[in-house]
Amino acid sequence: MSQSEPILEIKDLCVEFQTVEGTVHAVDHLNYTLHKGEKLGIVGESGSGKSVSSLGMMQLIPNPPGRITGGEILYHGKDLVKASEKEMQKIRGNEISMIFQEPMTSLNPIIKCGKQIAESLRLHRGMKKKEAMEEAVQMMHAVGIANPEVRAHEYPHQMSGGMRQRVMIAMALACQPQILIADEPTTALDVTIQAQILDLIRELNESMGTSVVFITHDLGVVSELCDTVIVMYTGHIVEQAPVKELFENPKHPYTRGLLNAIPRITKERNPLETIEGMVPNPNERIEGCSFSPRCPYATDQCRKAEPPMTELPDGRLVRCWQYAKENEEA
C-alpha cells in the first residue's frame, strides 16, 4: 500500500490512572502514524494499553482516575489533547467514530435503534427529523440489517448481538467519518457474524476511504483485515510492521510468542505453545525491558535498561536490545 498523507499522529502519548495501589502507567510514550485509507491493527493482551490509547484519542478517559499526562494527538495537525470539550463534540461521531466492544452497554436501552442513529445525523449534519430517520434506515440497510424499516423501530434488547453490533457500526459510519476506531468489535460474535462484520468494515474502508484503527487480541482477524500491525505490551509498542512481514518473520520475542500460541490444524496433536509467566502488575514498574521477566532470551542488559525503539533496514520497528545492538554494529 502506498503511503498517503498522515491523518493522525500520536506523539509520545502518556496516560496514567491513579489507584489505591498506586499509579498505573497505562500508555507509556506511545508513537504511531495513521495514513488516509490505512487499516491499522493494534494487538496485545488485556492490559497492554490498546483500548486506553483509543479512548485518549477520543478524549474519553474518565478523569478521575485517569488523565493524559504527556504527548500529542495530532488530527490533521490539530492537537486533540488541547481541544476543548465543545471542539471534541464536533469531532466525536462525526470525523472520528468508535465502535465499542459490547453494543448492549453502548446503545441506549430505552431509545429505538433507528432514532439513535438519526440523533447523530441531526446533531452533526443538521438534518430534519424525517430526513435523519430516512438516512438512518438507509444506513441500517447498508450494514446488512434485513427489514431496516421495521428494525429501525425496535429497541436494542429486541435484536441479536450481531444485529446490535451492526447498529453500532451504522451509527459510527452515519456521518462518514475520516477515522473509524473499532475496539474488539467482533469479540462477542460467532465466527459467521464476525466474518460479515469484517467484510463490512473492509467494504466501507474501500468505498469511503475511511482510515481504520482495529483494536483486538485476535491475530487471525488482523491478518485478514489490516495493512499494518502494532504489537503492544505494558503500554509500549514492542513491534510495528506491515501485516505480511510480521506474520512471516516476527522479530520481537513477544510477537513470536503470540504467533506461536495460535492453534494450528494438523494431523499431530501438538500441545499449544504458551508465553511463560504473567503480564506484570499494572502498578509495578519493571526495571529494564518490561518483557524481560517472561523472555527466554533476556540478558543482564535487558533487565537493567529499557531498550530503545530500533528501525530495521526494511523500515519496521522493534523495541528489543538484540536489534539495537545489531544496528549499532552495522
C-alpha positions, 0 to 999 in steps of 0.5 A: 500500500502506498503511503498517503498523507498522515491523518493522525499522529500520536506523539509520545502519548502518556496516560496514567490512572491513579489507584489505591495501589498506586499509579498505573502507567497505562500508555507509556510514550506511545508513537504511531502514524495513521495514513488516509485509507490505512487499516491499522491493527493494534494487538496485545493482551488485556492490559497492554494499553490498546483500548486506553490509547483509543479512548485518549484519542477520543478524549474519553478517559474518565478523569478521575482516575485517569488523565493524559499526562504527556504527548500529542494527538495530532488530527490533521495537525490539530492537537486533540489533547488541547481541544476543548470539550465543545471542539471534541463534540464536533469531532466525536461521531462525526470525523472520528467514530468508535465502535465499542466492544459490547453494543448492549452497554453502548446503545441506549436501552430505552431509545429505538435503534433507528432514532439513535442513529438519526440523533447523530445525523441531526446533531452533526449534519443538521438534518430534519427529523424525517430526513435523519430517520430516512438516512438512518434506515438507509444506513441500517440497510447498508450494514446488512440489517434485513427489514431496516424499516421495521428494525429501525423501530425496535429497541436494542434488547429486541435484536441479536448481538450481531444485529446490535453490533451492526447498529453500532457500526451504522451509527459510527459510519452515519456521518462518514467519518475520516477515522473509524476506531473499532475496539474488539468489535467482533469479540462477542460474535460467532465466527459467521457474524464476525466474518460479515462484520469484517467484510463490512468494515473492509467494504466501507474502508474501500468505498469511503476511504475511511482510515481504520484503527482495529483494536483486538487480541485476535491475530487471525482477524488482523491478518485478514483485515489490516495493512499494518500491525502494532504489537503492544505490551505494558503500554509500549509498542514492542513491534510495528510492521506491515501485516505480511512481514510480521506474520512471516518473520516476527522479530520481537520475542513477544510477537513470536510468542503470540504467533506461536500460541495460535492453534494450528490444524494438523494431523499431530496433536501438538500441545499449544505453545504458551508465553511463560509467566504473567503480564506484570502488575499494572502498578509495578514498574519493571526495571529494564525491558518490561518483557524481560521477566517472561523472555527466554532470551533476556540478558543482564542488559535487558533487565537493567535498561529499557531498550530503545525503539530500533528501525530495521533496514526494511523500515519496521520497528522493534523495541528489543536490545538484540536489534539495537545492538545489531544496528549499532554494529552495522 
